[in-house]
């Protein structure tokens, strides 16, 4: 059983060893790669679409990424092949399939963009892109929401290189393309791709070879300054045509190939993400029923683990995912913590989400019960005040030096007795709560509750003739003994106050949980705190402090 305060911290942890092994780069199998050139073209409907270049044309294929198998040549419309189609992309607009592809007519040697539309996948309507020019347009990609396309375009300026342009799709038509100025440079930028988050990937020619870059989205149609992705995604060979599926990047590279043919590779796009749960204090005080659960947005359980006696738990998470993290006691169904976390994708830093559990121990409850009449040792409940008043009324106390230290119960004490009784009940209810957990089996028997009661007195010194006038106390359960007639000091008076407060609590508890629970699961410690002088008001110094905690027993 736990009670703690929780704070979610997010921070980055740099690692200084090589990160290349974490990218898990691999070349796709031979049924995808061949002795010809292969290039990823797009991702659509959980499939990788790629093209293979033979002597006369590009042949389109698909590969099922969910099943990690089934390489199939696609029966594309004849218009695609008639126009020497190459790179292509898909989008469904209101159940009508759009295929945008790069191709060229027999009369032209430059690439243009074309759109095929179909409602039944049998008959296609061919439309040239409205803004084709006499120059190079290729590598078209629909955004994931279908609101725009991006493509490679060779501007009319001489030696400008190839840039990335964008055209919005609105009300059934494309708008005039515009360059993405903060992405384009004087070098060639080609093969753009937009992932599910809106991040943009492309290839740029860096002096001697093409490398893949990433520009993170910072809003609709806006991207941050692109950065080159690290090794082993980029090498001294050429890397182009990036497409992204979940947390993996597929791309074409001519590395490790003496014939300089392009093959398709795949690598982890993001470094590992970890959730670390740290206990600032030992967790072995608590029940073994506390469990941390990590679920996805659909409620599927990703990880579950009992907190147990560990002081640190580490979970591996997937990047770019939203998780619900909760901590719950399965025995009581009490949930102590809940937080939704969306993990990031980083390619140069490990990301660690840390939840420090600072145990403030509400199962350790401290409560001060203030106000006793001067010199008296029983809490000022109405019952005790009436009893004390009778002792004075019958002249049993207050007539000689042995009891003159006890104050007559003024109306002030009756006025505040409700507050004292409420405090006693609050403490008893706190113990009753744990009694319920013991009975449910949610707390181990070898961890009984310890109730430490400390009494205090004000700094005035008692008369040397002051005596304890009640019957001898010989309480084995509370381990307290005081003989009738014993001299009283502030130390003994403070301990008496602790003892009688414990007796009040036991009386309340016996009615609610029974003596068996008190005997088996509670350990009492009666302490005298002596005299205090920290307040000018002596009423505030005559008090007891009750502290509840667990006690670990060894067998």
ABEGO torsion letter per residue (X at the ends): XBBBBBBBBBBBBBBABBAAAAAGBBBBBAAABBABBBBBABBBGGBBBBBBBBAABBBBBBBBAAAGBGBBBBBBBAAAAAAGBBBBBBBBBGGBBBBBBBBBBAABABBBBBBBBBAAGABBBBBBBAABBABBBBGBBBBAAGABBBBBBBBABBGAEBBBBBBBBBGGBBBBBBBBAAABBABBBBGBBBBAAGBBBBBBBBGABBBBBBBBBAEBGBBBBBBBBBOAABBABBBBGBBBBEABBBBBBABGBAAGBBBBBBBBABBBBBBBBBBABBAAABBAABBBBBBBAAGBBABBBBAEABABBBBBBBBGBBBBBBBBBAAAGBBABBBBBBBBBBAABBBBBBBBBBBAGAABBBBBBBEBBBGBABBBBAAAAAAAAAAAAAGABGABAAAAABBBBBAAAAAAAAAAAAAAAAAAAAAAAAAAAAAAGABBAABBBBBBBBBBBBABBBBAABBBABBBBBBAAAGBBBBBGBBBBAAAAAAAAAAAAAAAAAAAAAAAAEAAAAAAABBBBBBBAEBBAABABAAAABBBBBBBBBBBBBX
